[in-house]
């Protein structure tokens, strides 16, 4: 009996050592991949790698839960303090991250669609309000640049203009030329904002409210936009109309008795509904950040710089999971279909497919370096 117990203890030790070695190996490869893009001390890059893997394992940004799996060789309290120090002190480079995302998701596309949107919630008395621009990609959006707004409610024209200007400052001329259009929802309207967009080298498609005032002539009589569109077929007005102090193309349709889809643009609206449909991708990303992925709302962090760093970690983990899901589908994996009333839909998204795959492999200590190579830009 004593001999059997001894053998079991030896076997347990061997398995534990093997698991520890395998985890260190994958962390090392992830660190090497990240070091191609991000600068910093070796220990900081090691910590970044551990934190991304912990986020995938636990599906939450809560420090207490991440500390449980961050490093099994030290105390949980030490892991907690290390997470705090990293999020407090590390300085991510916007340009490096943008170029990484562009090389992973946009470099092979002839042209791309940009999304702009905002998400917000409250933690206690603190408002967490994030304005973000991303690349539309296969039903979701890849975050490029974001800004934390120290307030409740809509973004201002200055905040939007500053963010879009900052994005372009981090792109090359060829990359800017790849941008076909920007799509946005009803919040993103206003005279100066529209004027700014008209001056850009790409187009825009923005949804407006049904009671927006449209003028046939500059000093003519105004009517509500909904009065011009009375059928469920998308109708494009042949001539430009005056809205928000600018001459714009307008098209729209009546969705139901309370809902209209009305779009404005600086170009004729042929194919506009399909392009505007790309806007939903950024909502999918916000969902992945929250309950469908990383549970961002679990955070107790309210400091804007720390929140910004957390978004960087989430964004890298999201890119990794999405690329993994894409790789699995290319290898022939079929996503199950579920039926909702009279329509069918996929049981999980490509992102969730990749996230669950990585999570399973890490939790069962079967992850390999091949799981990390999907992040390679080469």
C-alpha positions, 0 to 999 in steps of 0.5 A: 500500500505504501509503495502504491501511494509512493508511485502515485505521488511520483506520478502526480509530481511528474504530471504536475512538472509536465503541465508546468513545463508545457504552460511555461513553453506556451507562455514563452512562445506568446511572449516571443510573438508579442515582443515582435510588436510591443516594447518593454522589459522582459518581465513586463512582456512575460506578465502580459503573456500570463495575463492574456492567457489567464483572461482566456482561461477565466473569461473575466477581467476581475483581478481576484479571479485572474490571480487564481491562475496567473502563476501557480508557483506563487501565492494568489495575493502576490499574483493579485499585486502583480496584476495591479502593478502591470495595469497601473504602470505599463504603457501600451503604444497605440501605433504598435497595436493599430499596426498589429491589428491592421497586419492581422485583419486588414492587410489582405483586404482591397478596402475596409469599413470602419465602425464608430460606436460607444458603450457605457455602464456605471460602477457605483457612481463612476461612469465607464464610457468608451468611444471606439473605432474598429475595422469591420471583419466577418460579422464583428469588429476589430478594435483599433483605437478608443477613448475613455469619456469622463462623463455620461451620454453621447460623445461630442463632435470634438471627441469624435474628430480627435479620435478619428484624426488620431487614428489616421495619424497612426496609419500610412497613406496606403492604409488610409487609402484602403478605407472605403467608408465609415459607418455610424448610428444615430448618435453620430450626427451634427453640423461640424462632425458631418463637415469634417467627414465630408473633407476626409478621403473616404465616404460615410454612411450614417443613420439618422433619426426619423424626426430629423429635419430635411430641407429640399432647398437651403432656405426651403420648408423643412419636413421630418425624414420619416414623411419621405419614406412610407414603404418597406422598400429602400428608396433613394432620393435622386437629388441631395437634400440639406441636413445639418447644414450640408448637402447630403444624399438621403435614402430610407425605408419604413421598417414598421409603424415605429421604426425607420431606417434612414441613411445619409451619405456624401455619395449616392446610396447604392448598396448603402444598406449592406454597407451600413449593416457592417455597423452591427459588428462593433456591437458584436465586439462589445458583446464579446467584451462583456457577457459573451466573452470577457465580462468587462463589466466585472471590473472594479477599476474606474481609473481611465488609464487603467481601464485603457490598459485593460481594453488593450489586454482584452483586444489582444485576447479577442484578436487571438480567439477570433483568429483561432476560430477563423483557423478552425473553420478553415480546417473544416470545423463546422459551427452547429446550427440552432433554430429560432422560430422560423429562422436558423442561426449559428450556435456560437460566433467565430470568436466564441468558437476560438475562445472555447477552443483555447480555453479548453486546451489551456485548462486541460494543459494540452495547449501547444505553440501552434495555438499561438502561431495564428497571431503571427503576421508573417 
